[in-house]
Amino acid sequence: MSQPGVMDETVKSRAGLALNDDFLRKAVKFTTERLRNGKKAASEEHGNWEEWRERGRQIRLHTIAHLDYYLNEFVNNARANGVHIHFADTSAEAASIALDIAMHKQASSVVKSKSMVSEEVHLNHVLEKAGIEAIETDLGEYIIQLAGEAPSHIVIPAIHKNRYQIAELLSKEAGEILEPDTTVLAGFVRKKLREKFLEADIGLTGCNFAIAETGSMVLFENEGNARMVSTVPKTQITLMGMERIIPSWADLEVMATLLPRSATGQKLTMYMSGITGPRRSADADGPDEMHIIIVDNGRSLQLGDPEFQELLNCIRCGACLNACPVYRHIGGHAYGGTYSGPIGAVLTPALNGNIEEWNDIASASSLCGACYEACPVKIPLHDMLVYLRRRKVEEGHGNKLETMGMKGFAAVAANSKRFALAIRLGQIGQKTVVRNEGISLKLGPLKGWNTYRIAPSLAKKSFRQQWDILDRELDQQQYAAMDTSVRERMQQIVRDRGQGGSKHGK
Ligand code: SF4
């Protein structure tokens, strides 16, 4: 479910709201820090992390390059296991297939475990409109459902709330004051949801991985709710993105090593369930009927696109969000889509195929590359953000002021005399606005940048000015003592400057 009214604003205005929300900033900072440290410790303890990261990347590259083959294998095997398979091209189609199944079963309630695809297709809204109760059973999802909000993190949906805010929400639901104590709060939710599991007509799950060789689907979770959802109700529906496939159980070993460590710093989640079809006669539990809805919803647009195909490699671990300095300040709702952080900044416009509507989201990044370093399957998100910005300009959605600024900078930077003059003028001009070695001028195009940070001022002596002094002071003997490659590089720089002023450069 999208946050009400969220798309009426821009990334900038939503980010402004987040930056002024002290509770949100503290809560997001605290949890992302904990997750980042957990991931760091778990990957160091693994001992061979980079090698496994590369193995993960190769598995995902291979699978997506042969997605038609593995999807076909998965579908044939799942059907042989007794699963009903449906294909949905769009989000509306996916939601309507799930609704048809629920109507056919005369369902009055659906219990759900965590599924980002169900958020993507706004399933709760569609079910509720038809009079069917949709109950989130993941603790974080349950909290944000009560708050009427969208998830603000792929793995920790209620990351932006602290326990006092959560106690307030749950107290309203309980009709009594609940202490802001995690044991009390979790105890209330457990009791409440237990009744819902037993009453529900349908269980709806997401899918972390779908194993082609046996037609099975695999779920990773910590609360046991996905296991309840997939065993208690008589009918199970699974919503899966079409890229969730991996070829074999042997490949799952690599993914099961990468995913929990990257997501929460755990060696393995508390529960890992492999489901191969509905209940058989000898099984103690499980659904009598099982449906898998395979959702495209813009994913096939990435296939064959050399710049964006690797997006389909994503295993939704959330590590790039925890590593991103922008996400850590503004949380997930500022991004405005189902997916947030660096992956959301690229995936949302890519899935929608609509850069115009999302043209500011690609700017919510410092391009530092921390997302790439964190990603367990090495998706080059920082490069993709640049491609997206380029496409935005090519499609005529660029910011005119920014375009003029870049053209002006190119004209100055391409000529050493102009560049030196600009630096000199900047050094003189900045004197009126520099405070404590920084510039905090909240005017014109600098206002947004300087409202929440101090921009560093130009150095009193630039590198080039220091270089000139060095160049004048070094004598022949000192040059001769230098490493040849350093000397040649210095001579080249002096030649490139085109000033001919060096006594050693010619
Ligand atoms: S892009 Fe990488 S780090 Fe981010 S959610 Fe996907 S797999 Fe995880």
Residues whose N, C-alpha, C, O or C-beta is under 5 A from the ligand:
A	BS01	SF4	C314 I315 R316 C317 G318 A319 C320 I343 C371 A374 C375 P376 I379
